[in-house]
Amino acid sequence: MSTMHRGAKVSCATLVLAVVTPIGSGCSEAETPRNLTTSLPRVAGLPAPCSLPAARRRILRAFNTFNARQPAQFGANFNNQAMFQPYSMKRPLGGRVAITRFLQKRLSRPDRWRIRSLIPPYFQPRRDRAVYLTLLTVYSDRRNARTSGAANVDISCASNLILSWSGPARSVD
């Protein structure tokens, strides 16, 4: 089914997102959904590197390396000049090196991120990037706490690397 929205051709897609929770992430088996299905409108014709399947793989890879505390692998998901602004940071971190250092400093922190849903671009004014809304839950092993949040993840349509990441707004530690 296709409709027009603000001049862009939009079609409906069903997103099935398998949620992978690493061992020791603080999520109980009951809290971990097996599959998440959402019917969402999306912009038709995104270039392959920023299409829904490619973006989903990149974003899940970033989540999994964050949760596994692998700073170099986490940083490798980002463009060299990427901006990263998690939690309530006043200024975004700029560049892959700074992003890698951020996770190196957080190795002792108990927080983990679990993706709940990935919402593709609804309106795409540019063809060189696609901004996905990621709804997530932030968990803390130490305090056995959790909070819901969201992150905007901007994917390059040329390289499939993350150009910017903003969110989640709060940590639980």
Backbone as CSV, one residue per row, in Angstrom:
resi,resn,N_x,N_y,N_z,CA_x,CA_y,CA_z,C_x,C_y,C_z
1,MET,0.847,-1.162,0.000,0.000,0.000,0.000,0.894,1.227,0.000
2,SER,0.612,2.214,-0.873,1.392,3.438,-0.941,0.488,4.637,-0.748
3,THR,1.008,5.660,-0.090,0.305,6.916,0.085,1.290,8.054,-0.106
4,MET,0.806,9.258,-0.212,1.684,10.420,-0.332,1.688,11.158,1.001
5,HIS,2.847,11.573,1.460,2.986,12.333,2.688,4.005,13.424,2.450
6,ARG,3.575,14.657,2.540,4.462,15.808,2.349,5.290,15.690,1.079
7,GLY,4.695,15.199,0.035,5.382,15.128,-1.248,6.255,13.908,-1.441
8,ALA,6.392,13.057,-0.439,7.224,11.863,-0.562,6.337,10.643,-0.706
9,LYS,6.723,9.710,-1.537,5.984,8.468,-1.678,6.304,7.589,-0.469
10,VAL,5.267,7.155,0.206,5.421,6.378,1.424,4.703,5.050,1.231
11,SER,5.323,3.975,1.676,4.655,2.685,1.640,4.748,2.050,3.015
12,CYS,3.856,1.111,3.285,3.854,0.460,4.595,4.768,-0.759,4.559
13,ALA,5.438,-0.989,5.656,6.327,-2.142,5.771,6.124,-2.753,7.142
14,THR,6.363,-4.012,7.237,6.329,-4.675,8.522,7.763,-4.951,8.934
15,LEU,8.100,-4.502,10.119,9.443,-4.659,10.647,9.404,-5.749,11.707
16,VAL,10.157,-6.805,11.494,10.300,-7.843,12.506,11.718,-7.745,13.009
17,LEU,11.856,-7.430,14.278,13.161,-7.170,14.847,13.425,-8.185,15.945
18,ALA,14.369,-9.054,15.712,14.747,-10.018,16.752,15.633,-9.282,17.745
19,VAL,15.280,-9.309,18.997,16.030,-8.615,20.022,17.012,-9.594,20.653
20,VAL,18.288,-9.254,20.589,19.331,-10.107,21.136,19.836,-9.453,22.406
21,THR,19.721,-10.143,23.530,20.191,-9.632,24.800,21.403,-10.444,25.220
22,PRO,22.583,-9.787,25.309,23.781,-10.525,25.702,23.659,-11.097,27.114
23,ILE,24.340,-12.181,27.354,24.357,-12.799,28.678,24.929,-11.785,29.662
24,GLY,24.314,-11.666,30.807,24.785,-10.736,31.819,24.342,-9.310,31.556
25,SER,23.313,-9.118,30.744,22.880,-7.765,30.415,21.936,-7.183,31.455
26,GLY,21.509,-7.967,32.410,20.591,-7.475,33.414,19.141,-7.694,33.049
27,CYS,18.864,-8.280,31.896,17.490,-8.526,31.458,17.135,-9.962,31.799
28,SER,15.995,-10.129,32.445,15.551,-11.488,32.711,14.974,-12.082,31.435
29,GLU,14.850,-13.375,31.391,14.301,-14.059,30.230,12.892,-13.562,29.927
30,ALA,12.102,-13.288,30.967,10.727,-12.827,30.779,10.674,-11.430,30.168
31,GLU,11.718,-10.615,30.406,11.732,-9.239,29.891,12.204,-9.162,28.447
32,THR,12.732,-10.228,27.912,13.331,-10.204,26.589,12.354,-10.740,25.550
33,PRO,11.789,-9.843,24.716,10.868,-10.332,23.688,11.616,-11.104,22.618
34,ARG,10.974,-12.116,22.051,11.601,-12.912,21.001,11.605,-12.168,19.673
35,ASN,10.505,-11.572,19.327,10.392,-10.804,18.094,9.518,-9.590,18.354
36,LEU,9.789,-8.532,17.667,9.003,-7.329,17.788,8.505,-6.999,16.395
37,THR,7.211,-6.953,16.205,6.647,-6.680,14.891,5.899,-5.368,14.950
38,THR,6.206,-4.481,14.019,5.556,-3.191,13.964,5.227,-2.868,12.523
39,SER,4.031,-2.416,12.251,3.666,-1.953,10.919,3.931,-0.455,10.879
40,LEU,4.789,-0.042,10.003,5.218,1.351,9.957,5.235,1.885,8.536
41,PRO,4.931,3.171,8.386,5.138,3.766,7.070,6.630,4.009,6.878
42,ARG,7.102,3.960,5.661,8.503,4.266,5.392,8.617,4.919,4.025
43,VAL,9.702,5.640,3.844,9.950,6.272,2.561,10.434,5.206,1.590
44,ALA,9.831,5.151,0.432,10.214,4.167,-0.575,11.513,4.578,-1.247
45,GLY,12.299,3.602,-1.620,13.467,3.836,-2.452,14.698,4.389,-1.766
46,LEU,14.911,4.114,-0.482,16.166,4.534,0.140,17.308,3.747,-0.493
47,PRO,18.474,4.378,-0.683,19.625,3.634,-1.209,19.969,2.450,-0.296
48,ALA,20.532,1.413,-0.858,20.792,0.165,-0.134,21.536,0.349,1.195
49,PRO,22.609,1.158,1.272,23.329,1.266,2.540,22.526,1.869,3.693
50,CYS,21.466,2.613,3.393,20.656,3.173,4.486,19.227,2.635,4.458
51,SER,19.024,1.536,3.750,17.719,0.876,3.737,17.451,0.277,5.112
52,LEU,16.219,-0.093,5.364,15.847,-0.652,6.660,16.677,-1.881,7.046
53,PRO,16.851,-2.878,6.153,17.652,-4.044,6.570,19.110,-3.688,6.891
54,ALA,19.711,-2.832,6.083,21.113,-2.449,6.312,21.248,-1.608,7.575
55,ALA,20.336,-0.675,7.789,20.384,0.165,8.989,20.146,-0.684,10.238
56,ARG,19.197,-1.627,10.149,18.925,-2.497,11.297,20.171,-3.286,11.695
57,ARG,20.883,-3.836,10.698,22.118,-4.583,10.995,23.157,-3.678,11.659
58,ARG,23.346,-2.475,11.131,24.342,-1.548,11.684,23.979,-1.140,13.106
59,ILE,22.723,-0.791,13.337,22.305,-0.328,14.664,22.363,-1.466,15.675
60,LEU,21.939,-2.663,15.290,22.049,-3.807,16.203,23.506,-4.128,16.521
61,ARG,24.380,-4.006,15.520,25.812,-4.227,15.757,26.340,-3.217,16.779
62,ALA,25.912,-1.963,16.658,26.344,-0.939,17.613,25.824,-1.264,19.017
63,PHE,24.543,-1.634,19.134,23.974,-2.000,20.436,24.731,-3.179,21.042
64,ASN,24.964,-4.202,20.255,25.621,-5.404,20.778,27.055,-5.130,21.222
65,THR,27.799,-4.317,20.488,29.176,-4.011,20.895,29.201,-3.078,22.099
66,PHE,28.199,-2.192,22.232,28.087,-1.359,23.439,27.858,-2.259,24.650
67,ASN,26.894,-3.160,24.545,26.556,-4.043,25.659,27.677,-5.016,26.005
68,ALA,28.448,-5.431,25.017,29.565,-6.355,25.245,30.818,-5.621,25.717
69,ARG,30.731,-4.303,25.819,31.858,-3.470,26.267,33.076,-3.667,25.362
70,GLN,32.864,-3.490,24.062,33.920,-3.595,23.063,34.113,-2.221,22.429
71,PRO,34.928,-1.355,23.045,35.056,0.033,22.590,35.476,0.178,21.124
72,ALA,36.494,-0.556,20.698,36.976,-0.414,19.313,35.916,-0.841,18.308
73,GLN,35.229,-1.946,18.606,34.179,-2.431,17.705,32.978,-1.492,17.711
74,PHE,32.662,-0.915,18.870,31.576,0.060,18.944,31.920,1.282,18.090
75,GLY,33.129,1.805,18.255,33.565,2.966,17.480,33.602,2.702,15.986
76,ALA,33.874,1.464,15.590,33.956,1.119,14.167,32.611,1.243,13.450
77,ASN,31.508,1.338,14.190,30.187,1.518,13.585,29.952,2.964,13.142
78,PHE,30.853,3.868,13.510,30.677,5.297,13.267,31.626,5.800,12.186
79,ASN,31.170,6.812,11.461,31.993,7.547,10.511,33.110,8.253,11.287
80,ASN,34.237,8.522,10.646,35.368,9.181,11.327,35.000,10.525,11.950
81,GLN,34.072,11.247,11.350,33.662,12.555,11.865,32.304,12.505,12.573
82,ALA,31.851,11.338,12.953,30.521,11.173,13.548,30.384,11.949,14.851
83,MET,29.143,12.275,15.179,28.805,12.928,16.443,28.011,11.927,17.287
84,PHE,28.325,11.878,18.577,27.680,10.929,19.491,27.309,11.676,20.756
85,GLN,26.013,11.697,21.100,25.556,12.428,22.272,24.579,11.587,23.085
86,PRO,25.102,10.635,23.877,24.223,9.828,24.721,23.912,10.548,26.031
87,TYR,22.863,10.097,26.681,22.466,10.597,27.991,22.254,12.107,27.933
88,SER,22.629,12.823,28.944,22.366,14.265,28.978,23.644,15.063,28.786
89,MET,24.510,14.610,27.916,25.762,15.323,27.657,25.452,16.699,27.084
90,LYS,26.192,17.702,27.526,25.979,19.069,27.039,26.383,19.211,25.580
91,ARG,27.490,18.571,25.219,28.008,18.640,23.846,28.212,17.228,23.318
92,PRO,27.989,17.050,22.025,28.248,15.717,21.458,29.747,15.442,21.366
93,LEU,30.092,14.171,21.437,31.468,13.753,21.195,31.676,13.743,19.693
94,GLY,32.800,14.237,19.246,33.061,14.300,17.808,34.163,13.354,17.382
95,GLY,33.838,12.452,16.459,34.836,11.564,15.879,34.860,10.182,16.497
96,ARG,35.308,9.241,15.698,35.362,7.841,16.109,36.266,7.634,17.322
97,VAL,37.382,8.346,17.388,38.320,8.183,18.508,37.660,8.596,19.825
98,ALA,36.970,9.727,19.833,36.300,10.198,21.049,35.179,9.249,21.456
99,ILE,34.474,8.696,20.484,33.390,7.757,20.765,33.951,6.478,21.383
100,THR,35.064,5.995,20.856,35.721,4.809,21.403,36.183,5.076,22.834
101,ARG,36.768,6.249,23.076,37.221,6.611,24.426,36.063,6.680,25.415
102,PHE,34.912,7.178,24.959,33.722,7.251,25.820,33.401,5.868,26.376
103,LEU,33.357,4.865,25.510,33.012,3.516,25.983,34.141,2.927,26.830
104,GLN,35.391,3.222,26.506,36.498,2.740,27.339,36.357,3.252,28.773
105,LYS,35.932,4.505,28.925,35.748,5.080,30.264,34.548,4.481,30.980
106,ARG,33.590,3.952,30.235,32.367,3.411,30.831,32.441,1.898,31.042
107,LEU,33.583,1.286,30.871,33.673,-0.173,30.985,33.197,-0.688,32.341
108,SER,33.398,0.093,33.383,32.982,-0.362,34.719,31.524,-0.015,35.017
109,ARG,30.879,0.743,34.178,29.477,1.112,34.400,28.567,-0.075,34.107
110,PRO,27.461,-0.161,34.825,26.602,-1.326,34.674,25.509,-1.197,33.613
111,ASP,25.471,-0.103,32.870,24.328,0.087,31.978,24.436,-0.708,30.692
112,ARG,23.273,-1.144,30.216,23.131,-1.889,28.964,21.941,-1.295,28.224
113,TRP,21.958,-1.390,26.917,20.858,-0.889,26.097,20.188,-2.064,25.407
114,ARG,18.847,-2.049,25.399,18.106,-3.062,24.668,17.152,-2.349,23.718
115,ILE,17.236,-2.680,22.465,16.383,-2.052,21.462,14.977,-2.651,21.540
116,ARG,13.980,-1.781,21.549,12.582,-2.231,21.546,11.976,-2.126,20.158
117,SER,12.275,-1.048,19.452,11.787,-0.930,18.077,12.640,0.057,17.303
118,LEU,12.629,-0.120,16.025,13.383,0.717,15.100,12.376,1.305,14.120
119,ILE,12.293,2.619,14.099,11.305,3.297,13.262,12.034,3.973,12.110
120,PRO,11.750,3.537,10.890,12.442,4.105,9.722,11.986,5.532,9.438
121,PRO,12.728,6.229,8.579,12.356,7.612,8.253,10.939,7.675,7.687
122,TYR,10.184,8.636,8.180,8.825,8.827,7.677,8.836,9.793,6.505
123,PHE,9.693,10.771,6.588,9.834,11.758,5.526,11.324,11.932,5.289
124,GLN,11.771,11.768,4.084,13.199,11.776,3.772,13.538,12.927,2.828
125,PRO,13.918,14.093,3.363,14.240,15.212,2.486,15.587,15.071,1.777
126,ARG,16.493,14.250,2.303,17.822,14.087,1.715,18.030,12.641,1.306
127,ARG,18.802,12.426,0.274,19.057,11.068,-0.202,20.421,10.550,0.263
128,ASP,21.215,11.369,0.961,22.546,10.936,1.386,22.574,10.383,2.804
129,ARG,21.447,10.474,3.517,21.386,9.985,4.897,19.951,9.647,5.250
130,ALA,19.799,8.800,6.255,18.476,8.422,6.735,18.518,8.392,8.261
131,VAL,17.558,9.058,8.888,17.511,9.125,10.345,16.463,8.140,10.853
132,TYR,16.911,7.203,11.669,16.045,6.191,12.270,15.818,6.534,13.736
133,LEU,14.598,6.374,14.186,14.282,6.538,15.599,14.371,5.161,16.239
134,THR,15.147,5.055,17.287,15.352,3.802,17.987,14.760,3.922,19.390
135,LEU,13.722,3.168,19.661,13.152,3.139,21.005,13.872,2.040,21.772
136,LEU,14.304,2.363,22.988,15.135,1.422,23.728,14.854,1.471,25.209
137,THR,15.420,0.518,25.901,15.384,0.475,27.352,16.825,0.457,27.834
138,VAL,17.110,1.288,28.830,18.435,1.321,29.450,18.330,0.559,30.766
139,TYR,19.214,-0.427,30.942,19.224,-1.259,32.139,20.479,-0.996,32.949
140,SER,20.382,-1.181,34.257,21.531,-1.108,35.138,21.626,-2.403,35.921
141,ASP,22.765,-3.096,35.798,22.974,-4.328,36.551,23.129,-4.026,38.046
142,ARG,23.819,-2.927,38.347,24.139,-2.608,39.730,22.886,-2.268,40.529
143,ARG,22.036,-1.421,39.978,20.859,-0.955,40.714,19.605,-1.730,40.362
144,ASN,19.706,-2.694,39.462,18.550,-3.458,39.000,17.421,-2.502,38.595
145,ALA,17.796,-1.484,37.835,16.847,-0.453,37.406,16.789,-0.412,35.888
146,ARG,15.734,0.207,35.391,15.622,0.389,33.956,14.805,1.637,33.677
147,THR,15.026,2.216,32.508,14.276,3.370,32.062,14.118,3.296,30.548
148,SER,13.019,3.812,30.053,12.794,3.838,28.610,13.434,5.086,28.022
149,GLY,13.818,4.980,26.771,14.424,6.117,26.104,14.332,5.974,24.602
150,ALA,14.923,6.920,23.930,14.946,6.907,22.469,16.263,7.496,22.000
151,ALA,16.656,7.110,20.814,17.860,7.666,20.194,17.566,7.893,18.719
152,ASN,18.035,9.009,18.205,18.001,9.251,16.767,19.341,8.815,16.213
153,VAL,19.312,7.912,15.246,20.532,7.385,14.650,20.505,7.737,13.164
154,ASP,21.485,8.520,12.749,21.597,9.020,11.383,22.597,8.147,10.628
155,ILE,22.119,7.442,9.590,22.934,6.488,8.829,23.330,7.090,7.478
156,SER,24.584,6.938,7.109,25.061,7.392,5.800,24.553,6.462,4.707
157,CYS,24.005,7.041,3.636,23.536,6.244,2.506,24.687,5.874,1.573
158,ALA,25.883,6.399,1.821,27.051,6.039,1.024,27.834,4.892,1.662
159,SER,28.015,4.952,2.989,28.893,3.990,3.662,28.187,3.041,4.620
160,ASN,26.945,3.302,4.991,26.207,2.563,6.007,26.809,2.736,7.392
161,LEU,27.651,3.751,7.582,28.191,4.046,8.911,27.295,5.076,9.591
162,ILE,27.362,5.116,10.913,26.568,6.065,11.681,27.223,7.439,11.595
163,LEU,26.435,8.445,11.194,26.912,9.826,11.098,26.676,10.579,12.403
164,SER,25.553,10.310,13.045,25.297,10.922,14.348,24.344,10.032,15.139
165,TRP,24.471,10.150,16.451,23.664,9.361,17.378,23.351,10.286,18.536
166,SER,22.071,10.504,18.798,21.653,11.364,19.889,20.659,10.613,20.755
167,GLY,21.043,10.334,22.006,20.164,9.633,22.927,20.786,8.324,23.374
168,PRO,20.225,7.657,24.335,19.051,8.026,25.115,19.350,9.190,26.050
169,ALA,18.308,9.835,26.552,18.477,11.041,27.336,18.995,10.778,28.749
170,ARG,18.677,9.623,29.315,19.058,9.369,30.705,19.765,8.042,30.857
171,SER,20.657,8.015,31.840,21.293,6.788,32.276,20.568,6.340,33.543
172,VAL,20.758,5.124,33.944,20.136,4.647,35.177,21.146,4.530,36.317
173,ASP,22.411,4.944,36.088,23.359,4.860,37.211,23.620,6.194,37.833
